[in-house]
Amino acid sequence: MANEYHVCYCVDKDYEKYAVVSIISLLLNSKINPEIHIIHSDLADKKKLKIAEKLFKKKFKYYLAEDSEFYGLPILGGYSVYYRLLAPRIFPKKIKKILYLDCDTIIEGDLSGLFSVDLHGKALAAAEDINMIKLDLKNFKKRLGIPKNGSYFNSGVMLLNLDFFRKKNLSKKIIDFMKKNVEKIVMHDQDGLNAVLHNDWIILPEEYNFICSPFWDFSKAKNSAPKIVHFAGIKPELLKIISPQNIYCKKYYKYFSMTPFQKEKVSNKEIIRMIKRLYDVLFKSKFFY
């Protein structure tokens, strides 16, 4: 019987170790034993990912991405942020639905319920980006043409209806929108997805994309036991310095300790690069006025 659970990560050399940690937590906690699909461009030997394959005696499926169709779009580090838009085209047609996960996530609970979500002829299901909505960053509704009664989702966790994407040629429409409106794009393809699909998505509970960051007020979260934790905007290494008692940071390092590269030290140079990247996200990428 074909596996009905498919999970996708988009990975480059800078995010390979995070993907491995996320996959370890997924295979330990999700209770779904999924087929894992990796879209990548610059992983010559896939050394760290192969560690996860060996650890769980699984073979992942790899897909080589081409950056060329994303030329001209804003980037922050590389084009891998856009690779998820390739999924409907490069994955086998027999795969109708797939769960996309950012590499900087850890899975803390059963995901079988997430896969049972009926997409009702919609493109995807995702959790609302509470911070984008609360702060109304760059007047996002007006900027992206989202109706006043509309909302905005975080694209770090998405249950994708691949058939719907294929029939409507949505990936091309999203890329075309971003290329024609580069000056309006702040949050990369997340903006493009929200602009084009503002009437074609279903809201998921916060437990499926719980944003963990010292900069946001998540102390009043509706769910105290999230199933997917997302280190959006700040990596665990930096979070450990800023907020060493953070419970989700500790959980991340529990899974990290299961890897053969657990003893690799993060250099001061790398920490400075993370701080600079965070600064770029918050300010240079037009995050705020």
N, C-alpha and C positions, 0 to 999 in steps of 0.2 A: 504494500500500500504506500502511495506517495506521501511524503511528509507534507502536512498542511501548514506547518509553521516555518516561515522564512524570515530571517533577520538580516538586515543590510548595514554595513559600516562603510564609510568613505575614508580612506586612510592614506596619509603621506608619511614620509620618514620622521617628521616631527611628532606625529600623533600615533605612531605604531604602538608604543608602550602603553598609552592610554587605552587603545583598542583592546590590547591583550587583557588588561585589568578588567575592562568592561565585559569582555567575553567570558572571563573566568567567573565573574559574579552572575552573568546570565546563565551559564551552564550549571552553576551550583544552585541557583535559587528560583529560576523561572518556571520549573516543572513542565517544560514543553519540549525539550530536546530538539531545538530548531536546526534547520539547515542554515549555515552561515555563509553569507555572500560578502565579498570584499571588493570594492571598487578602488583602484589605486593607479598611481602613475609612476612613482619613483622608488618602488621597493624592489631593489635588485635581487636580494636573497630571501626577503620575508623572514629573516632570522627569528625575530621575536614572535611573530604570528605562528611560526612553525612550532615554537615551544608550546603554545596553547593547543595546537593540533595534537602534539605528542602527549601532553598532559591528559587530554580527554579522549584520546584515540579517535579523533574525528578528522575528516578532510574538509577544509573550507573550499569554497569555489571562488576563484579569482577572476577579475575582469579588468583589463587594462583600459584606462581612460585617456582620451586625447584632450589636451588643453585648448586646442586651436579654436573650437567653436565658442569659447568663452573670452577670447581676446577682446579687449576693449571694455570689459566689465571691471568694476572696482575690486581689488583684492587686498587682503591683509595676511600676508605670509605665502599664499599660494592659491591655486584654482580649485583645490580639493573641496572647498566649501560648496562648489556648484555641482560636484559629481553626482549627487543624488538625483539630479534632474535627468541623468542618463539611464536610470534604473528601468523605466518602462520600455526603453528601446533595446538595451543590451541583455536584459534578463530573458530567459526562455518564455515563450508565450503561454506555456502551461502554468506559469506562476501568475496567479490573478491578484494576489494581495501580499504585501510584504511590510514588515515593521522596520522602519528606518530608525537607527539610533546614532546620535553623535558619539564620538569616541570618548568624550569626557562625561560619560554616564556610568553609574553602577546600578545593578538590578538587585532589589532587596525583597522581591516577592513574586508570587505566582502571576504569570502573564497570560494564562489561558483565557481569562475573562476578557482581556484586551483583544485577543484574536477573535473572540466571538462577537465583537461589536459589528452590528449590521450597518454598513456604510450608506444604505438607502439611496443608491445611485449618486453618491457624492464622491468627490475626488480623494478625500482623506479625512482622518480624524486626528485631532491634536488638542493639546491643552492651551488655554488662553495664556498669552504673555502678560501677566498681571502688571509687571513693571512698565512695559510699553504703554499699556492702557492707563495706568495710574498717573504716569508722568506726561502722557500725551507727547512723547518725544517727536520733535520736529513736526508737530501737528499732523500726525500720521494719517488720519482719515482723509483730510483734504489733500495731502501730498500724494497719497496712493489711490485716491478715488474710491475710498471705502464709504458706504452709506453711513449716515449719522447713527443709525441703530445697529450698525455692524460692529464687529469685534476684530481681534488680531491674535493670531496664534504663534506660539514658539515652535520653530521647525526642527528643534533638536530631537524630538520624538514624534514620529508621524506613522500612522497606520495608512499605507498608501493603497489605493484602489488602482492597480496597474492597468486593468482593462479600461477603466474610465479615462485614464491619462492617454492611453493609446488611441481610443476611439475619438477623443476630442483633440488629439495632437497638442496636449497641454504643455509639455516640456518646451516645445518650440515657441508657443505663445508666451510663455513666461520669459524665456531668453530674449525674444523679440521685444517684449515690453521693457525689459531692463536696458537693452541696448538703445532703445528709442528714448528712454527716460533716465539716463545715467545720473543726471543731476538730482534726481529724486530718490535715488537709492542710497540708503543709510546702512541697512542691515543685510546687505548682500542679497542672496536669493530668497531669504526670508521675506523681504519686502516684495520681491517679485511674486512669490507664491501667494502672499496675502492680497496683493493688488488684483491678480488675475482670478483667484479662487475665492473671493470674499463671499460669494453666495453658494460655494460648493464644498463646504467643510462642516464637520460635526465636532462639537466641543467634548473633549475628554475631561474626566475628573483630574484635579490637580495631582492626585497620587501617582499619575502616570508621567508626570514631568515636574518634579519638585525642584525648584531652582535653589541651589545652595550657594550663598555668597554672603560675605560679611557686609557688603554694601546695601543689601536689600533687607527689608524687614520681613523675615519668614517665620518669626516667632509665633505669629498668629495664624499659621497655616491651618486650613480646614482639616487636613489629615495628618495625624501624628506618626503614621507608619507608612510613608510613601513606598511605592513599589519600584519607582524609577527615580533616582536622584541625579540631578544634572548640575555639574560644576560649570555653569555658564559664565563666561567672562573672566573667570579666575581659576587657574590650575591648582590642583591639590597641594603641590609643593609650596606655592605662595600662600595658600590658605593656611597651611600648617604653621607658617611663620606669623601670619596676622592673627589667626584664631586657633591656637594649638589645641583647645579643648572642644573644638567643633566635632560633634558626634559623627557627622557624615564623612568628615575628613579622616577620622579614625577608622571608619568602615572601609574607606578606600584603601588605606594602608594595610588593612587586614588582608585584602585580596592581593595587593601589591607584594606582600610578604610571601605569597605562594609562588612567585615567579623566580626563575634563576637569576634575574637581573636586579633582585631586590637590594643588593649591596652597592649597586651603582650610585655614586654620590652626585648630587646636583651641584654643579659648580656655581661660584658667585657670578660668573659671567652669564650662566643660564638664568639665574634668578633675576639679574638685571634685565636680561632680554624679556623675561616674563612681565616684569614691571613695565618695561617700555611698551610691550604689546598691549597690556591692559590700558596704559595711558593712550595709546593710539586708538583703541576701541572706544574709549570714553570721549576722547576729544578730537583727535585728528580725523576720525571717520565721520565727523559731523553729528556725533551722538547727541550732543547738546547744542543749543544755539550759542 
